[in-house]
Amino acid sequence: MSTINLCIIAPEFLPIWGGTGSYVVELLKNLPKEVEIHVVTLKRKIPGMPENSSMEDDLKYVFNRDIDIHYISYAKETFFYNLGFQIACFRRIPKLHKEYKFDVLHSQFGHMSDVLLQLLKKVRIPTVTTVHGTIALLKEVSSMYSANFSDLEWSEKQVRILYPVLRTLELLYAKHISKFIAVCNAAKKRIIMDLKVESEKICTVYNGVDTELFCIPRKNEAERKYSKPTVVYMGRMMSKKGIVVLIKAMPEVLRVFPEARFLFVGGGNVSFYKEIIGKMGIPKKNFSFVGHVGYFERPKILREATVFVNPSFFENCSISILEAMSCGSAVVASDVGGNPEIIESGKNGLLVPVFDNKKLAESVISLLEDGNFNKEIGREARRTVEKRFSSIKTAKETCKIYKQLLG
């Protein structure tokens, strides 16, 4: 069988910073050996984010295969680095293509790292792009909540300020893409609506997770998980993630379970949320902001979660939800975007109306009160991921798209 020489553009890679980084890493771990992989990426160091762990730094350990990594840029923050990376892609990818003769270019749409490359027709390589979100969607979601501009995370502010330019660019960029990957059916609808793309050019391939790494708790972990109520949020500390909704639900949960603890895991505007909780008078023993956690540390925390909460205002195919479900956690999530495609409420998780902190609190309490219900939800969540959302399945379906594009 002939090989496919793949160049995947990864504006997020190791250490994983967000969902795009998780997507790229999980995909590359499981692509068939017939795919020769070149990763075009950058070195990332953000204030408050630790250096790579020794395991994340060992690419052989992470991927268990040969991968060529081409570092072409450097990032110190979460937004404007992308412009530098776009310029670096424009300069470096044609040279790399001349040397390695890429068959397929795989980009990440939300970042549009190859936008200059495509618009100025610097190279002609069949291009697949995975749509993690659109600028139009980000703008729409940002208008859903009433947070003051000053309280927004840095990248959220820049999207609002630069929206007209970014929106024009994404429409122009979409015209140059050969094939689109939608990570759920809700995402496919947004691609058609926001990017004016024909349905025939879009393939739906759900995100996947490593079910061996994100595994169910061992006996001692399970005992700890159910002996002390632990509610976990894991993701970027951004307004659109609905963190304030979870914070508003905390007093009601603590009224019924005064010993419960809330873990907020992720980087971002932590001080803003600490201040809100402080004003509510919630004891410090009941909450903790863990900060950014590495790829191999996430499963350990998720296996401690009696309940995992994702109160986001919009998700396409949330990798953090899938990781929690793979670890056998009972998940409570907003009934938005692609979440109903993952969660059948009452069977493998619970869905609640977006913005509704009372329903959120009620759902968390119901899972803390009824241990048998909690465990059954967790078992069914694990079965769901094994059957439909493994990273092996995602990689196989993605490889088929590469072949279709070349065929």
N, C-alpha and C positions, 0 to 999 in steps of 0.2 A: 504494500500500500504506500502510495506517495506521501511524502511529508507535507505539512502546511507550515510555512514560515510566518509566524504571527508576531506582529508588533503591537503590544497593548500599552496604551498611554495611561499612566497611573498618577494623577495629580495627588492622590492619597495612596500611600503604600505602607511600609513598615517604618516606624511604629504606626499602628492604625490609629487614626484620629476620628474618623466618622464612618458612616455607612458605606461610602464609596470604597474606602480602604478595605473594609471587611469583605465587600463584594469581590474586589480584585484578588485578594489573597485566597479566598475560598475557591474561586474559579481556577486560579493557576495551580492550586494544589491537586486538582482533579482532572485537568484536561488530559486526554489520551497522549501516550508517548509519541504518537505520530505528529503531534504538534510541537514544533520547535519554538520556544518562547523567548522573546526579547521584551523586556520591560523598560519603557522610557519613563523615568520618574525623577524625583528630587529629594534632596536631603531636607528633613524637616526638624526644626527646633522652635518650639513655642514656649514663651514664659509660663512656668507652672507645670509644664509637661516634662516628665522624666526622660532621661536618655533611654535608648533601646535597652531592653533587658538582654541578658546574655543569650537567652533562647531566641528572642526575636532577631537578634543580630546574626544568628547562625542560620543562613538561608537554607543550607542543606537540611538542617533540623526541621525547619518550617515546611519546606516543599518536597523534600526527599526525591529530588530530581535536579537535573542541570537546567539552570535558567540564567540567561545573560541579562544583567542589570546595567542600564545606562543612566547614570545620574547626570542630569544636564542643567540643574538649577538648584536653588536653595530657598527655603521658606522660614520666615521668622514670625509670621502672623497668619491670619485665617482668610484673608480676602485678596489684598493687592498682590500677594505672591503669584496669583494665577496669571496676571498680565505678564510678569517676568517669565513664567513657565510657558505661556503661549509664544512669546518671542523666541525662547530657547528651542521650542519644538519646531518653529518655522526655520530656524537656522540649522538645527542638528539632525532632524529626521531625514531630510534629503540626503545628507552625507551617510547616515546609517543605512538608508535604503540602497544607496549605490554600492555599499560594501556587502550587505547581507541579502539583498533582493527579497524584500518582504512580499508575501502573497496577500496578506490581509492586515488592515489597520483596525484596531478595536479601541474606540475612544469612549469617554464617559460624558454624556450630553450636558449634564448640569454645569460642568466646568468648561466645556468647549475648548479644551487645550489645543486642539489642532485647527482652530477657527481661521487663523491667518494662512495656514497651510492649505486649507480647503478653498477659501475665498480667492486667494491669489494663485491657485492651481500650481503650487510649487512641485508637487508630486501627484501622480495618478495611481493610487492604490485603492482597490475596493475597500470601502470603509463601513464597518458595523459600529453603531453607537448604542450603548445602554442608557436608557433614559431614567435617571434617578429622580428627576424633577425638572420643571421648566421655570424660567424667570417669571412667566405669567402666573404660574401657580404660587411661587414664592410671594409675589406681590399680593395675590388674592388672599393668601393665608395671613399675611402681615396685617391686612385690613380687618381681619376677623376679631382681633383682640385690641383692647384699649390701652395697651401699655404706652407710657410716655416714650417719646423718641429717645430721650436720654437713658432710658432703662433697657433699651434693646442691646443685644449682643452686637459686636462690631460689624460682623458680616451682614447682619440684618439691616443695620443702618445704611450700609453701602448699597444694598439692593434697592432700598427706597430712593436713595439719592440718584443713582445711576440707571434707574429703571428704563427710561426711554431709549438710551443707547444700548443697554443689554438686550432689551426686547427686540430691537431692530436686528441686532447681531444674531440672535438665536433663530429668527425667521430666515435670514440669509443663509446661515450655516446649515439649517435643516435641508435646504434645497440641494446641497452637495453630498448628502449621505446616501449610501447605497441601500442599507438595511437598518431598521430600528429594532432594538430589543426592548419590549415593555416588561417590567418586572411584575405586573399583574394586569388584570383586565381594566381596573380603574385607571392605571397608567396609560393603557392603550387608548382609552377614550380621551384622556388629556392630550396625548400626542396628536390625535386626529383634530381635536378642537383648537389646541394652542399653536400647533406647528403647521397645520394645514397639510398633513401628510395623508396619502391614500392608505387605506386599510391593508392593501396587498403588500405594502412595504414594511409592515410591522409584524413581528413574531412575539408572542407572549412566552417568556421563560421566567418562572418564579425564582426569587432569590433562594439560596440554600445555605445550610450550615453543616459544619463537621460534627456529625452525631457521635463520633468517638471522643472527640475533645470535649464537646458540650454534652456530657453524659449525666445520667441520673445520680442522685446522691448515694454515696456509700453508707453503710449502716450507721457509723458514728456521725456522719454529716446529717443523715435523716433525723436522728435523735435530737441533734442540736437545732435543726430546722423547725421542728414541731414543738420543741420545749419552750422556745422564746419567740413570740410573734415578731417577725421581721418583714418589713415592707420595703421593697427595693425599687428605685427608679434608676435606670441606666441609659445614658445618652448625653448629647450635648446640652449644656445649661443655657438654653435659648428660650425666648418668650414663646415661640411657636410650638414648643414641646409641651406646653400646658402645665408647666411646673407649679405655677401659682394656683391652679385648680387643685392639684394634689396637696399643696400646703394648706389651702382652705379646708380640705377634708380631714386634715390631721386632728384637730380638736375633737371631732365626733368619734373618730376611731380611738383616740386616747381616753375618751370618757368611758368607753366600754372595756378597753384593754390598756390600762394605765402604764403597763410595763412594755408596751410595744415600742420598737425602735424603727426609725425611718432612715434608710441609707440612700443618699443621693450620690450617684457615681457618674462622673464625667467632668470634662473641663469646660470653662466658660465663665460667665459673669456670676461667680459664686457669692460674692459679697452682697449683691443685690438681694438674693434669696435669703441669705442669713439674716439680713436686716428685717425682712418681712416676718420671718419666724420669730425673731427677737421681739418685735412689737406685739406679737400675739401672745407672748408670755409662755411659750412652750418650753419646758425644762430641757436643758442641754443634754441630759442623759437619754432623751428620746429621739435625737436626730444626730446625724453625722454626714458631713460633706467629704467624700473620700477623694475627690479629684479624679484626674485621668488615671485609668487602669489599663495595663498592658493586655495584649491579646491572650496570653496564657494565664492571666490572673482573673479574667472575667468569669470563666466557668466556676471558679471557686466561690465567688461571691453569689452567683446565680443559684448555686446549689444550697446556699444559706437562706434563700428567699422563701418565706412562707407564702408571701404573695408578691408578684411582680406587677408593677403598675406602669402603663404607658398612656398618659392623659393627653397626648399630642392632638393638636388641632387638625392635622392631616398627616397621613402616612400612605405611602404606596405599598411596599412590601417590606415591613419593618424587620431588619435583621436582628435587632435587639429583642423583639418579641419572639422571633423564631429561636434565638439562642436560649431564651428563658424557657420556652416550651420544650426544647430539646433536653434541657436539664430537669424536666419534670416539674416545673414551677406552675402554680395556678396563676394565670394572667388575667388582669383586668385592664381593658383598653378602650379607647374612644371608638365609637361606632362610625368611623370615617374611612374614606379612601379604600385601600385594599384590605383593611383589617377584617371586614366580613368575609373575605375570600379565604382567610386563614382560620378565623375563629368562628365556630358554631356556638353561639352563646348558650351557656348552661351545660354544654357537653365537653368541650376542650378548652374553655375559658369563659370569661364574661365580658360582654360589650355594654358600655354605658353611653348615654348621650353626651356629646362633646360639651364642654363648659360646665357640666352639672356636677359640682363638688358633693352635693348631697347623695346623689345616686352612686357616685364613686365611693364615698364613705360607706354607704350601705352594702355595696358589693364586697369591699375589703373586709368589713365586719363579718359578713356571711361566710366568707372563706376562712376567717380566723376562728369563728365559732364552731363550725362543723368540720372536724378533722377528716371524717370519712369522705365528705363531699370534696374537700380540698384535694385529698389524695387521688380520688377518682378523676377529677379534672386534670390533675398533673399527669396521671398515667395516660389519659386519652390525648393530652397535648403531645406527649412524647411519641405516641403511636402516629399522630398526624404528621409530625416532622419526619419520622422515619419513612413514611409512605409517600409524602408529597414534596417535602422541602429539604431533602438532603443535598449537599453541595455536589455529590457525585452525579445526581440526576440533572442538576443545573448545568454542570460542565458537559455532559453528554449532549444535551439539547442545544447548547451553545455551539459545540463543535459541528453539529449538523448544519447549523446556519452558515458557518464558515464554508462548509463543503457546497451548500446550495449556492452561495455567492460565487464561488469559483467555478462551479459547474455551469 
